[in-house]
Amino acid sequence: MSKEEDDYRRNTLDKHVDEKFVEIYFLAKDEYDIGANTRAEKELFERLERYKTDIKDFCRRNYGAHI
């Protein structure tokens, strides 16, 4: 795989991961009736961001995936 193809794949995968976490965020807000601009909303966002970072780090460490 060329460097350009690898960069494209990496960027595409990163975008897909981000999009899925956005979906989870809004599903959780709806399912658990989390209001806008509340402490719960902020905590949900922060937890999902930490989890997303953990997943990306795990993939980098264990599989050499650069997402």
Secondary structure in CASP SS format (residue, H / E / C, confidence):
PFRMAT SS
TARGET T0000
AUTHOR 0000-0000-0000
METHOD secondary structure of the structure
MODEL  1
M C 1.00
S C 1.00
K H 1.00
E H 1.00
E H 1.00
D H 1.00
D H 1.00
Y H 1.00
R H 1.00
R H 1.00
N H 1.00
T H 1.00
L H 1.00
D H 1.00
K H 1.00
H H 1.00
V H 1.00
D H 1.00
E H 1.00
K H 1.00
F H 1.00
V H 1.00
E H 1.00
I H 1.00
Y H 1.00
F H 1.00
L H 1.00
A H 1.00
K H 1.00
D H 1.00
E H 1.00
Y C 1.00
D C 1.00
I C 1.00
G C 1.00
A C 1.00
N C 1.00
T C 1.00
R H 1.00
A H 1.00
E H 1.00
K H 1.00
E H 1.00
L H 1.00
F H 1.00
E H 1.00
R H 1.00
L H 1.00
E H 1.00
R H 1.00
Y H 1.00
K H 1.00
T H 1.00
D H 1.00
I H 1.00
K H 1.00
D H 1.00
F H 1.00
C H 1.00
R H 1.00
R H 1.00
N H 1.00
Y H 1.00
G C 1.00
A C 1.00
H C 1.00
I C 1.00
END
